Amino acid sequence: MSADGSPAQCSRAGCRAAASWLIRWRNPRIHSADRWKSWVACDEHREYLREFLAARSFPLDVSPLDRAVSGP
């Protein structure tokens, strides 16, 4: 859910679908080990966004969005 309480939207450009996945990543060339960025993805774009980051050898973690919001 976003800060205003509306469902989070997929981070893929042009997609307005509700997100159900959290993708945490960092670029080790510019981010310190404790700084992570977050994208959210719908079911359709989860693998696309994960592959985009993996192709650049960025460390990443993919987890269901509801688990990430409610805790471990």
N, CA, C and O atoms as a Tripos MOL2 file, in Angstrom:
@<TRIPOS>MOLECULE
protein
  288   287    72     0     0
PROTEIN
NO_CHARGES

@<TRIPOS>ATOM
      1 N           0.8360   -1.1710    0.0000 N.3       1 MET1
      2 CA          0.0000    0.0000    0.0000 C.3       1 MET1
      3 C           0.8890    1.2460    0.0000 C.2       1 MET1
      4 O           1.9580    1.2640    0.6110 O.2       1 MET1
      5 N           0.4390    2.2580   -0.6790 N.am      2 SER2
      6 CA          1.2190    3.4900   -0.7280 C.3       2 SER2
      7 C           0.9680    4.3230    0.5250 C.2       2 SER2
      8 O           0.1280    3.9760    1.3550 O.2       2 SER2
      9 N           1.6920    5.4070    0.6490 N.am      3 ALA3
     10 CA          1.5890    6.2600    1.8360 C.3       3 ALA3
     11 C           0.1840    6.8330    2.0230 C.2       3 ALA3
     12 O          -0.2360    7.0820    3.1530 O.2       3 ALA3
     13 N          -0.5450    7.0420    0.9280 N.am      4 ASP4
     14 CA         -1.8980    7.5990    1.0530 C.3       4 ASP4
     15 C          -2.9690    6.5300    1.2340 C.2       4 ASP4
     16 O          -4.1580    6.8490    1.2740 O.2       4 ASP4
     17 N          -2.5680    5.2710    1.3440 N.am      5 GLY5
     18 CA         -3.5100    4.1830    1.5870 C.3       5 GLY5
     19 C          -4.0150    3.4880    0.3360 C.2       5 GLY5
     20 O          -4.7180    2.4830    0.4350 O.2       5 GLY5
     21 N          -3.6730    4.0010   -0.8420 N.am      6 SER6
     22 CA         -4.0970    3.3470   -2.0770 C.3       6 SER6
     23 C          -3.1600    2.1780   -2.3800 C.2       6 SER6
     24 O          -2.0140    2.1710   -1.9310 O.2       6 SER6
     25 N          -3.6430    1.1850   -3.1420 N.am      7 PRO7
     26 CA         -2.7810    0.0460   -3.4730 C.3       7 PRO7
     27 C          -1.5430    0.5020   -4.2550 C.2       7 PRO7
     28 O          -1.6320    1.3930   -5.0990 O.2       7 PRO7
     29 N          -0.4130   -0.1000   -3.9780 N.am      8 ALA8
     30 CA          0.8250    0.2280   -4.6880 C.3       8 ALA8
     31 C           0.6980   -0.2010   -6.1460 C.2       8 ALA8
     32 O           0.1320   -1.2530   -6.4440 O.2       8 ALA8
     33 N           1.2300    0.6230   -7.0570 N.am      9 GLN9
     34 CA          1.2010    0.3090   -8.4780 C.3       9 GLN9
     35 C           2.5520   -0.2220   -8.9220 C.2       9 GLN9
     36 O           3.5930    0.1700   -8.3960 O.2       9 GLN9
     37 N           2.5220   -1.1120   -9.8890 N.am     10 CYS10
     38 CA          3.7250   -1.7140  -10.4570 C.3      10 CYS10
     39 C           4.7070   -0.6310  -10.9120 C.2      10 CYS10
     40 O           4.3030    0.4010  -11.4470 O.2      10 CYS10
     41 N           5.9990   -0.8800  -10.6930 N.am     11 SER11
     42 CA          7.0510    0.0740  -11.0670 C.3      11 SER11
     43 C           7.4260    0.0180  -12.5450 C.2      11 SER11
     44 O           8.1630    0.8850  -13.0140 O.2      11 SER11
     45 N           6.9450   -0.9670  -13.2880 N.am     12 ARG12
     46 CA          7.2480   -1.0750  -14.7120 C.3      12 ARG12
     47 C           6.6340    0.1140  -15.4370 C.2      12 ARG12
     48 O           5.4650    0.4390  -15.2270 O.2      12 ARG12
     49 N           7.4160    0.7590  -16.2820 N.am     13 ALA13
     50 CA          6.9410    1.9320  -17.0160 C.3      13 ALA13
     51 C           5.6470    1.6180  -17.7550 C.2      13 ALA13
     52 O           5.5560    0.6280  -18.4800 O.2      13 ALA13
     53 N           4.6520    2.4720  -17.5630 N.am     14 GLY14
     54 CA          3.3830    2.3280  -18.2610 C.3      14 GLY14
     55 C           2.3960    1.3690  -17.6310 C.2      14 GLY14
     56 O           1.2470    1.3100  -18.0670 O.2      14 GLY14
     57 N           2.7980    0.6210  -16.6290 N.am     15 CYS15
     58 CA          1.9070   -0.3460  -15.9790 C.3      15 CYS15
     59 C           1.2300    0.3160  -14.7820 C.2      15 CYS15
     60 O           1.8890    0.9600  -13.9650 O.2      15 CYS15
     61 N          -0.0550    0.1600  -14.6850 N.am     16 ARG16
     62 CA         -0.8160    0.7160  -13.5660 C.3      16 ARG16
     63 C          -1.4660   -0.3850  -12.7400 C.2      16 ARG16
     64 O          -2.3420   -0.1080  -11.9200 O.2      16 ARG16
     65 N          -1.0450   -1.6330  -12.9490 N.am     17 ALA17
     66 CA         -1.6180   -2.7670  -12.2110 C.3      17 ALA17
     67 C          -1.1980   -2.7140  -10.7460 C.2      17 ALA17
     68 O          -0.1550   -2.1580  -10.4000 O.2      17 ALA17
     69 N          -2.0190   -3.2940   -9.9100 N.am     18 ALA18
     70 CA         -1.6980   -3.3730   -8.4840 C.3      18 ALA18
     71 C          -0.4590   -4.2440   -8.2930 C.2      18 ALA18
     72 O          -0.3310   -5.3030   -8.9070 O.2      18 ALA18
     73 N           0.4310   -3.7930   -7.4530 N.am     19 ALA19
     74 CA          1.6690   -4.5340   -7.1800 C.3      19 ALA19
     75 C           1.4200   -5.6020   -6.1270 C.2      19 ALA19
     76 O           0.6470   -5.4020   -5.1900 O.2      19 ALA19
     77 N           2.0870   -6.7390   -6.2970 N.am     20 SER20
     78 CA          2.0010   -7.8100   -5.3020 C.3      20 SER20
     79 C           3.3800   -8.3270   -4.9100 C.2      20 SER20
     80 O           3.4890   -9.2620   -4.1160 O.2      20 SER20
     81 N           4.4350   -7.7270   -5.4610 N.am     21 TRP21
     82 CA          5.8120   -8.1420   -5.1790 C.3      21 TRP21
     83 C           6.6700   -6.9400   -4.8210 C.2      21 TRP21
     84 O           6.4960   -5.8570   -5.3800 O.2      21 TRP21
     85 N           7.5920   -7.1290   -3.8910 N.am     22 LEU22
     86 CA          8.5820   -6.1260   -3.5260 C.3      22 LEU22
     87 C           9.9400   -6.6000   -4.0330 C.2      22 LEU22
     88 O          10.3570   -7.7230   -3.7480 O.2      22 LEU22
     89 N          10.6220   -5.7450   -4.7800 N.am     23 ILE23
     90 CA         11.9680   -6.0470   -5.2750 C.3      23 ILE23
     91 C          12.9090   -5.0290   -4.6470 C.2      23 ILE23
     92 O          12.8520   -3.8390   -4.9600 O.2      23 ILE23
     93 N          13.7750   -5.5060   -3.7600 N.am     24 ARG24
     94 CA         14.7790   -4.6510   -3.1250 C.3      24 ARG24
     95 C          16.0910   -4.8680   -3.8670 C.2      24 ARG24
     96 O          16.4630   -6.0090   -4.1420 O.2      24 ARG24
     97 N          16.7910   -3.7950   -4.1940 N.am     25 TRP25
     98 CA         18.0300   -3.9070   -4.9540 C.3      25 TRP25
     99 C          18.9590   -2.7540   -4.6220 C.2      25 TRP25
    100 O          18.5690   -1.7590   -4.0120 O.2      25 TRP25
    101 N          20.2010   -2.9280   -5.0460 N.am     26 ARG26
    102 CA         21.1680   -1.8350   -4.9220 C.3      26 ARG26
    103 C          22.2020   -1.9490   -6.0250 C.2      26 ARG26
    104 O          22.4890   -3.0340   -6.5310 O.2      26 ARG26
    105 N          22.7510   -0.8040   -6.3820 N.am     27 ASN27
    106 CA         23.8360   -0.7360   -7.3500 C.3      27 ASN27
    107 C          25.1150   -0.5960   -6.5390 C.2      27 ASN27
    108 O          25.3700    0.4740   -5.9870 O.2      27 ASN27
    109 N          25.9320   -1.6530   -6.4520 N.am     28 PRO28
    110 CA         27.1170   -1.5970   -5.5910 C.3      28 PRO28
    111 C          28.1510   -0.5510   -6.0180 C.2      28 PRO28
    112 O          29.0190   -0.1880   -5.2240 O.2      28 PRO28
    113 N          28.0710   -0.0670   -7.2500 N.am     29 ARG29
    114 CA         29.0160    0.9640   -7.6810 C.3      29 ARG29
    115 C          28.6990    2.3290   -7.0840 C.2      29 ARG29
    116 O          29.5900    3.1660   -6.9360 O.2      29 ARG29
    117 N          27.4330    2.5570   -6.7410 N.am     30 ILE30
    118 CA         27.0710    3.8740   -6.2080 C.3      30 ILE30
    119 C          26.3900    3.8240   -4.8440 C.2      30 ILE30
    120 O          26.2810    4.8550   -4.1810 O.2      30 ILE30
    121 N          25.9280    2.6510   -4.4090 N.am     31 HIS31
    122 CA         25.2450    2.5360   -3.1170 C.3      31 HIS31
    123 C          26.1150    1.7900   -2.1190 C.2      31 HIS31
    124 O          26.7540    0.7960   -2.4650 O.2      31 HIS31
    125 N          26.1410    2.2630   -0.8940 N.am     32 SER32
    126 CA         26.8400    1.5260    0.1600 C.3      32 SER32
    127 C          26.0550    0.2490    0.4650 C.2      32 SER32
    128 O          24.9000    0.1130    0.0590 O.2      32 SER32
    129 N          26.6770   -0.6720    1.1710 N.am     33 ALA33
    130 CA         26.0640   -1.9750    1.4420 C.3      33 ALA33
    131 C          24.7720   -1.8760    2.2420 C.2      33 ALA33
    132 O          23.9550   -2.7950    2.2050 O.2      33 ALA33
    133 N          24.5760   -0.7840    2.9610 N.am     34 ASP34
    134 CA         23.3560   -0.6540    3.7690 C.3      34 ASP34
    135 C          22.2540    0.1530    3.0780 C.2      34 ASP34
    136 O          21.1980    0.3740    3.6710 O.2      34 ASP34
    137 N          22.4760    0.5930    1.8500 N.am     35 ARG35
    138 CA         21.4540    1.3690    1.1260 C.3      35 ARG35
    139 C          20.8150    0.5100    0.0450 C.2      35 ARG35
    140 O          21.4920    0.0550   -0.8770 O.2      35 ARG35
    141 N          19.5310    0.2940    0.1610 N.am     36 TRP36
    142 CA         18.7680   -0.5050   -0.8000 C.3      36 TRP36
    143 C          17.6510    0.3410   -1.3890 C.2      36 TRP36
    144 O          17.0540    1.1620   -0.6920 O.2      36 TRP36
    145 N          17.3690    0.1460   -2.6540 N.am     37 LYS37
    146 CA         16.2460    0.7900   -3.3320 C.3      37 LYS37
    147 C          15.1240   -0.2420   -3.4150 C.2      37 LYS37
    148 O          15.3760   -1.4430   -3.3110 O.2      37 LYS37
    149 N          13.9070    0.2140   -3.5980 N.am     38 SER38
    150 CA         12.7630   -0.6930   -3.6870 C.3      38 SER38
    151 C          11.9090   -0.3810   -4.9030 C.2      38 SER38
    152 O          11.6020    0.7760   -5.1900 O.2      38 SER38
    153 N          11.5360   -1.4310   -5.6060 N.am     39 TRP39
    154 CA         10.5320   -1.3630   -6.6540 C.3      39 TRP39
    155 C           9.4290   -2.3140   -6.2510 C.2      39 TRP39
    156 O           9.6640   -3.2540   -5.4920 O.2      39 TRP39
    157 N           8.2310   -2.0810   -6.7500 N.am     40 VAL40
    158 CA          7.1350   -3.0220   -6.5650 C.3      40 VAL40
    159 C           6.6850   -3.4870   -7.9420 C.2      40 VAL40
    160 O           6.7980   -2.7500   -8.9210 O.2      40 VAL40
    161 N           6.1780   -4.7110   -8.0130 N.am     41 ALA41
    162 CA          5.8190   -5.2880   -9.3070 C.3      41 ALA41
    163 C           4.5040   -6.0530   -9.2330 C.2      41 ALA41
    164 O           4.1570   -6.6360   -8.2050 O.2      41 ALA41
    165 N           3.7860   -6.0340  -10.3450 N.am     42 CYS42
    166 CA          2.6110   -6.8850  -10.4760 C.3      42 CYS42
    167 C           3.1110   -8.2840  -10.8610 C.2      42 CYS42
    168 O           4.2930   -8.4680  -11.1540 O.2      42 CYS42
    169 N           2.2120   -9.2580  -10.8570 N.am     43 ASP43
    170 CA          2.6050  -10.6240  -11.2100 C.3      43 ASP43
    171 C           3.2040  -10.6920  -12.6120 C.2      43 ASP43
    172 O           4.1640  -11.4280  -12.8430 O.2      43 ASP43
    173 N           2.6440   -9.9310  -13.5450 N.am     44 GLU44
    174 CA          3.1030   -9.9700  -14.9320 C.3      44 GLU44
    175 C           4.5290   -9.4430  -15.0970 C.2      44 GLU44
    176 O           5.2720   -9.9550  -15.9340 O.2      44 GLU44
    177 N           4.9240   -8.4440  -14.3270 N.am     45 HIS45
    178 CA          6.2260   -7.8000  -14.5200 C.3      45 HIS45
    179 C           7.2860   -8.1490  -13.4790 C.2      45 HIS45
    180 O           8.4030   -7.6370  -13.5550 O.2      45 HIS45
    181 N           6.9710   -8.9920  -12.5260 N.am     46 ARG46
    182 CA          7.9490   -9.3690  -11.4920 C.3      46 ARG46
    183 C           9.2260   -9.9230  -12.1170 C.2      46 ARG46
    184 O          10.3250   -9.4720  -11.7910 O.2      46 ARG46
    185 N           9.0860  -10.8840  -13.0000 N.am     47 GLU47
    186 CA         10.2650  -11.5190  -13.5970 C.3      47 GLU47
    187 C          11.0110  -10.5500  -14.5130 C.2      47 GLU47
    188 O          12.2420  -10.5640  -14.5410 O.2      47 GLU47
    189 N          10.3000   -9.7150  -15.2580 N.am     48 TYR48
    190 CA         10.9410   -8.7360  -16.1320 C.3      48 TYR48
    191 C          11.8360   -7.7980  -15.3200 C.2      48 TYR48
    192 O          12.9970   -7.5850  -15.6690 O.2      48 TYR48
    193 N          11.2920   -7.2390  -14.2390 N.am     49 LEU49
    194 CA         12.0730   -6.3100  -13.4220 C.3      49 LEU49
    195 C          13.2290   -7.0180  -12.7210 C.2      49 LEU49
    196 O          14.3180   -6.4570  -12.6050 O.2      49 LEU49
    197 N          13.0010   -8.2470  -12.2520 N.am     50 ARG50
    198 CA         14.0680   -9.0110  -11.6120 C.3      50 ARG50
    199 C          15.1970   -9.2730  -12.6060 C.2      50 ARG50
    200 O          16.3690   -9.0960  -12.2730 O.2      50 ARG50
    201 N          14.8560   -9.6900  -13.8120 N.am     51 GLU51
    202 CA         15.8690   -9.9570  -14.8410 C.3      51 GLU51
    203 C          16.6200   -8.6870  -15.2450 C.2      51 GLU51
    204 O          17.8260   -8.7380  -15.4860 O.2      51 GLU51
    205 N          15.9320   -7.5630  -15.3200 N.am     52 PHE52
    206 CA         16.5630   -6.2830  -15.6430 C.3      52 PHE52
    207 C          17.6900   -5.9910  -14.6550 C.2      52 PHE52
    208 O          18.7870   -5.6020  -15.0550 O.2      52 PHE52
    209 N          17.4160   -6.1770  -13.3760 N.am     53 LEU53
    210 CA         18.4150   -5.9160  -12.3350 C.3      53 LEU53
    211 C          19.4900   -6.9950  -12.3020 C.2      53 LEU53
    212 O          20.6710   -6.6860  -12.1460 O.2      53 LEU53
    213 N          19.0950   -8.2510  -12.4470 N.am     54 ALA54
    214 CA         20.0510   -9.3600  -12.4140 C.3      54 ALA54
    215 C          21.0380   -9.2720  -13.5810 C.2      54 ALA54
    216 O          22.2080   -9.6210  -13.4220 O.2      54 ALA54
    217 N          20.5880   -8.8140  -14.7400 N.am     55 ALA55
    218 CA         21.4670   -8.6780  -15.9050 C.3      55 ALA55
    219 C          22.5900   -7.6790  -15.6440 C.2      55 ALA55
    220 O          23.6340   -7.7280  -16.2950 O.2      55 ALA55
    221 N          22.3770   -6.7840  -14.7030 N.am     56 ARG56
    222 CA         23.3890   -5.7920  -14.3330 C.3      56 ARG56
    223 C          24.1860   -6.2140  -13.1040 C.2      56 ARG56
    224 O          24.9870   -5.4450  -12.5730 O.2      56 ARG56
    225 N          23.9550   -7.4430  -12.6640 N.am     57 SER57
    226 CA         24.6320   -8.0270  -11.4920 C.3      57 SER57
    227 C          24.3820   -7.2340  -10.2160 C.2      57 SER57
    228 O          25.2400   -7.1860   -9.3350 O.2      57 SER57
    229 N          23.2070   -6.6120  -10.1150 N.am     58 PHE58
    230 CA         22.8530   -5.9000   -8.8940 C.3      58 PHE58
    231 C          22.3590   -6.9030   -7.8570 C.2      58 PHE58
    232 O          21.5600   -7.7780   -8.1880 O.2      58 PHE58
    233 N          22.8140   -6.7980   -6.6140 N.am     59 PRO59
    234 CA         22.2420   -7.6380   -5.5560 C.3      59 PRO59
    235 C          20.7540   -7.2990   -5.4290 C.2      59 PRO59
    236 O          20.3710   -6.1290   -5.4520 O.2      59 PRO59
    237 N          19.9190   -8.3390   -5.2950 N.am     60 LEU60
    238 CA         18.4930   -8.0880   -5.1890 C.3      60 LEU60
    239 C          17.8030   -9.1510   -4.3610 C.2      60 LEU60
    240 O          18.3300  -10.2420   -4.1410 O.2      60 LEU60
    241 N          16.6130   -8.8040   -3.9070 N.am     61 ASP61
    242 CA         15.7770   -9.7090   -3.1260 C.3      61 ASP61
    243 C          14.3370   -9.4850   -3.5680 C.2      61 ASP61
    244 O          13.8830   -8.3450   -3.6610 O.2      61 ASP61
    245 N          13.6190  -10.5750   -3.8420 N.am     62 VAL62
    246 CA         12.2210  -10.4930   -4.2510 C.3      62 VAL62
    247 C          11.3750  -11.1900   -3.1990 C.2      62 VAL62
    248 O          11.6600  -12.3250   -2.8190 O.2      62 VAL62
    249 N          10.3360  -10.5120   -2.7290 N.am     63 SER63
    250 CA          9.4440  -11.1090   -1.7350 C.3      63 SER63
    251 C           8.0180  -10.6260   -1.9830 C.2      63 SER63
    252 O           7.8120   -9.5660   -2.5740 O.2      63 SER63
    253 N           7.0310  -11.4070   -1.5300 N.am     64 PRO64
    254 CA          5.6420  -10.9500   -1.6760 C.3      64 PRO64
    255 C           5.4480   -9.6240   -0.9470 C.2      64 PRO64
    256 O           5.9540   -9.4390    0.1600 O.2      64 PRO64
    257 N           4.7270   -8.7190   -1.5580 N.am     65 LEU65
    258 CA          4.5380   -7.3880   -0.9870 C.3      65 LEU65
    259 C           3.7950   -7.4490    0.3350 C.2      65 LEU65
    260 O           4.1290   -6.6970    1.2510 O.2      65 LEU65
    261 N           2.8030   -8.3140    0.4690 N.am     66 ASP66
    262 CA          2.0540   -8.3810    1.7260 C.3      66 ASP66
    263 C           2.9280   -8.8430    2.8760 C.2      66 ASP66
    264 O           2.7550   -8.3750    4.0010 O.2      66 ASP66
    265 N           3.8610   -9.7500    2.6240 N.am     67 ARG67
    266 CA          4.7790  -10.1950    3.6760 C.3      67 ARG67
    267 C           5.7310   -9.0720    4.0610 C.2      67 ARG67
    268 O           6.0320   -8.8860    5.2400 O.2      67 ARG67
    269 N           6.2060   -8.3220    3.0660 N.am     68 ALA68
    270 CA          7.1410   -7.2220    3.3300 C.3      68 ALA68
    271 C           6.4690   -6.1200    4.1430 C.2      68 ALA68
    272 O           7.1110   -5.4990    4.9900 O.2      68 ALA68
    273 N           5.1900   -5.8720    3.8950 N.am     69 VAL69
    274 CA          4.4730   -4.8160    4.6020 C.3      69 VAL69
    275 C           4.1250   -5.2500    6.0180 C.2      69 VAL69
    276 O           4.2150   -4.4570    6.9550 O.2      69 VAL69
    277 N           3.7220   -6.5240    6.1770 N.am     70 SER70
    278 CA          3.2740   -6.9800    7.4910 C.3      70 SER70
    279 C           4.4040   -7.4800    8.3750 C.2      70 SER70
    280 O           4.2070   -7.6750    9.5740 O.2      70 SER70
    281 N           5.5820   -7.6910    7.8060 N.am     71 GLY71
    282 CA          6.7230   -8.1310    8.6080 C.3      71 GLY71
    283 C           7.3730   -9.3650    8.0390 C.2      71 GLY71
    284 O           7.0100   -9.8150    6.9520 O.2      71 GLY71
    285 N           8.3490   -9.9330    8.7740 N.am     72 PRO72
    286 CA          9.1140  -11.0780    8.2560 C.3      72 PRO72
    287 C           8.3420  -12.3040    8.0830 C.2      72 PRO72
    288 O           8.8870  -13.3220    7.6550 O.2      72 PRO72
@<TRIPOS>BOND
     1     1     2 1
     2     2     3 1
     3     3     4 2
     4     3     5 am
     5     5     6 1
     6     6     7 1
     7     7     8 2
     8     7     9 am
     9     9    10 1
    10    10    11 1
    11    11    12 2
    12    11    13 am
    13    13    14 1
    14    14    15 1
    15    15    16 2
    16    15    17 am
    17    17    18 1
    18    18    19 1
    19    19    20 2
    20    19    21 am
    21    21    22 1
    22    22    23 1
    23    23    24 2
    24    23    25 am
    25    25    26 1
    26    26    27 1
    27    27    28 2
    28    27    29 am
    29    29    30 1
    30    30    31 1
    31    31    32 2
    32    31    33 am
    33    33    34 1
    34    34    35 1
    35    35    36 2
    36    35    37 am
    37    37    38 1
    38    38    39 1
    39    39    40 2
    40    39    41 am
    41    41    42 1
    42    42    43 1
    43    43    44 2
    44    43    45 am
    45    45    46 1
    46    46    47 1
    47    47    48 2
    48    47    49 am
    49    49    50 1
    50    50    51 1
    51    51    52 2
    52    51    53 am
    53    53    54 1
    54    54    55 1
    55    55    56 2
    56    55    57 am
    57    57    58 1
    58    58    59 1
    59    59    60 2
    60    59    61 am
    61    61    62 1
    62    62    63 1
    63    63    64 2
    64    63    65 am
    65    65    66 1
    66    66    67 1
    67    67    68 2
    68    67    69 am
    69    69    70 1
    70    70    71 1
    71    71    72 2
    72    71    73 am
    73    73    74 1
    74    74    75 1
    75    75    76 2
    76    75    77 am
    77    77    78 1
    78    78    79 1
    79    79    80 2
    80    79    81 am
    81    81    82 1
    82    82    83 1
    83    83    84 2
    84    83    85 am
    85    85    86 1
    86    86    87 1
    87    87    88 2
    88    87    89 am
    89    89    90 1
    90    90    91 1
    91    91    92 2
    92    91    93 am
    93    93    94 1
    94    94    95 1
    95    95    96 2
    96    95    97 am
    97    97    98 1
    98    98    99 1
    99    99   100 2
   100    99   101 am
   101   101   102 1
   102   102   103 1
   103   103   104 2
   104   103   105 am
   105   105   106 1
   106   106   107 1
   107   107   108 2
   108   107   109 am
   109   109   110 1
   110   110   111 1
   111   111   112 2
   112   111   113 am
   113   113   114 1
   114   114   115 1
   115   115   116 2
   116   115   117 am
   117   117   118 1
   118   118   119 1
   119   119   120 2
   120   119   121 am
   121   121   122 1
   122   122   123 1
   123   123   124 2
   124   123   125 am
   125   125   126 1
   126   126   127 1
   127   127   128 2
   128   127   129 am
   129   129   130 1
   130   130   131 1
   131   131   132 2
   132   131   133 am
   133   133   134 1
   134   134   135 1
   135   135   136 2
   136   135   137 am
   137   137   138 1
   138   138   139 1
   139   139   140 2
   140   139   141 am
   141   141   142 1
   142   142   143 1
   143   143   144 2
   144   143   145 am
   145   145   146 1
   146   146   147 1
   147   147   148 2
   148   147   149 am
   149   149   150 1
   150   150   151 1
   151   151   152 2
   152   151   153 am
   153   153   154 1
   154   154   155 1
   155   155   156 2
   156   155   157 am
   157   157   158 1
   158   158   159 1
   159   159   160 2
   160   159   161 am
   161   161   162 1
   162   162   163 1
   163   163   164 2
   164   163   165 am
   165   165   166 1
   166   166   167 1
   167   167   168 2
   168   167   169 am
   169   169   170 1
   170   170   171 1
   171   171   172 2
   172   171   173 am
   173   173   174 1
   174   174   175 1
   175   175   176 2
   176   175   177 am
   177   177   178 1
   178   178   179 1
   179   179   180 2
   180   179   181 am
   181   181   182 1
   182   182   183 1
   183   183   184 2
   184   183   185 am
   185   185   186 1
   186   186   187 1
   187   187   188 2
   188   187   189 am
   189   189   190 1
   190   190   191 1
   191   191   192 2
   192   191   193 am
   193   193   194 1
   194   194   195 1
   195   195   196 2
   196   195   197 am
   197   197   198 1
   198   198   199 1
   199   199   200 2
   200   199   201 am
   201   201   202 1
   202   202   203 1
   203   203   204 2
   204   203   205 am
   205   205   206 1
   206   206   207 1
   207   207   208 2
   208   207   209 am
   209   209   210 1
   210   210   211 1
   211   211   212 2
   212   211   213 am
   213   213   214 1
   214   214   215 1
   215   215   216 2
   216   215   217 am
   217   217   218 1
   218   218   219 1
   219   219   220 2
   220   219   221 am
   221   221   222 1
   222   222   223 1
   223   223   224 2
   224   223   225 am
   225   225   226 1
   226   226   227 1
   227   227   228 2
   228   227   229 am
   229   229   230 1
   230   230   231 1
   231   231   232 2
   232   231   233 am
   233   233   234 1
   234   234   235 1
   235   235   236 2
   236   235   237 am
   237   237   238 1
   238   238   239 1
   239   239   240 2
   240   239   241 am
   241   241   242 1
   242   242   243 1
   243   243   244 2
   244   243   245 am
   245   245   246 1
   246   246   247 1
   247   247   248 2
   248   247   249 am
   249   249   250 1
   250   250   251 1
   251   251   252 2
   252   251   253 am
   253   253   254 1
   254   254   255 1
   255   255   256 2
   256   255   257 am
   257   257   258 1
   258   258   259 1
   259   259   260 2
   260   259   261 am
   261   261   262 1
   262   262   263 1
   263   263   264 2
   264   263   265 am
   265   265   266 1
   266   266   267 1
   267   267   268 2
   268   267   269 am
   269   269   270 1
   270   270   271 1
   271   271   272 2
   272   271   273 am
   273   273   274 1
   274   274   275 1
   275   275   276 2
   276   275   277 am
   277   277   278 1
   278   278   279 1
   279   279   280 2
   280   279   281 am
   281   281   282 1
   282   282   283 1
   283   283   284 2
   284   283   285 am
   285   285   286 1
   286   286   287 1
   287   287   288 2
@<TRIPOS>SUBSTRUCTURE
     1 MET1         2 RESIDUE 1 A MET
     2 SER2         6 RESIDUE 1 A SER
     3 ALA3        10 RESIDUE 1 A ALA
     4 ASP4        14 RESIDUE 1 A ASP
     5 GLY5        18 RESIDUE 1 A GLY
     6 SER6        22 RESIDUE 1 A SER
     7 PRO7        26 RESIDUE 1 A PRO
     8 ALA8        30 RESIDUE 1 A ALA
     9 GLN9        34 RESIDUE 1 A GLN
    10 CYS10       38 RESIDUE 1 A CYS
    11 SER11       42 RESIDUE 1 A SER
    12 ARG12       46 RESIDUE 1 A ARG
    13 ALA13       50 RESIDUE 1 A ALA
    14 GLY14       54 RESIDUE 1 A GLY
    15 CYS15       58 RESIDUE 1 A CYS
    16 ARG16       62 RESIDUE 1 A ARG
    17 ALA17       66 RESIDUE 1 A ALA
    18 ALA18       70 RESIDUE 1 A ALA
    19 ALA19       74 RESIDUE 1 A ALA
    20 SER20       78 RESIDUE 1 A SER
    21 TRP21       82 RESIDUE 1 A TRP
    22 LEU22       86 RESIDUE 1 A LEU
    23 ILE23       90 RESIDUE 1 A ILE
    24 ARG24       94 RESIDUE 1 A ARG
    25 TRP25       98 RESIDUE 1 A TRP
    26 ARG26      102 RESIDUE 1 A ARG
    27 ASN27      106 RESIDUE 1 A ASN
    28 PRO28      110 RESIDUE 1 A PRO
    29 ARG29      114 RESIDUE 1 A ARG
    30 ILE30      118 RESIDUE 1 A ILE
    31 HIS31      122 RESIDUE 1 A HIS
    32 SER32      126 RESIDUE 1 A SER
    33 ALA33      130 RESIDUE 1 A ALA
    34 ASP34      134 RESIDUE 1 A ASP
    35 ARG35      138 RESIDUE 1 A ARG
    36 TRP36      142 RESIDUE 1 A TRP
    37 LYS37      146 RESIDUE 1 A LYS
    38 SER38      150 RESIDUE 1 A SER
    39 TRP39      154 RESIDUE 1 A TRP
    40 VAL40      158 RESIDUE 1 A VAL
    41 ALA41      162 RESIDUE 1 A ALA
    42 CYS42      166 RESIDUE 1 A CYS
    43 ASP43      170 RESIDUE 1 A ASP
    44 GLU44      174 RESIDUE 1 A GLU
    45 HIS45      178 RESIDUE 1 A HIS
    46 ARG46      182 RESIDUE 1 A ARG
    47 GLU47      186 RESIDUE 1 A GLU
    48 TYR48      190 RESIDUE 1 A TYR
    49 LEU49      194 RESIDUE 1 A LEU
    50 ARG50      198 RESIDUE 1 A ARG
    51 GLU51      202 RESIDUE 1 A GLU
    52 PHE52      206 RESIDUE 1 A PHE
    53 LEU53      210 RESIDUE 1 A LEU
    54 ALA54      214 RESIDUE 1 A ALA
    55 ALA55      218 RESIDUE 1 A ALA
    56 ARG56      222 RESIDUE 1 A ARG
    57 SER57      226 RESIDUE 1 A SER
    58 PHE58      230 RESIDUE 1 A PHE
    59 PRO59      234 RESIDUE 1 A PRO
    60 LEU60      238 RESIDUE 1 A LEU
    61 ASP61      242 RESIDUE 1 A ASP
    62 VAL62      246 RESIDUE 1 A VAL
    63 SER63      250 RESIDUE 1 A SER
    64 PRO64      254 RESIDUE 1 A PRO
    65 LEU65      258 RESIDUE 1 A LEU
    66 ASP66      262 RESIDUE 1 A ASP
    67 ARG67      266 RESIDUE 1 A ARG
    68 ALA68      270 RESIDUE 1 A ALA
    69 VAL69      274 RESIDUE 1 A VAL
    70 SER70      278 RESIDUE 1 A SER
    71 GLY71      282 RESIDUE 1 A GLY
    72 PRO72      286 RESIDUE 1 A PRO
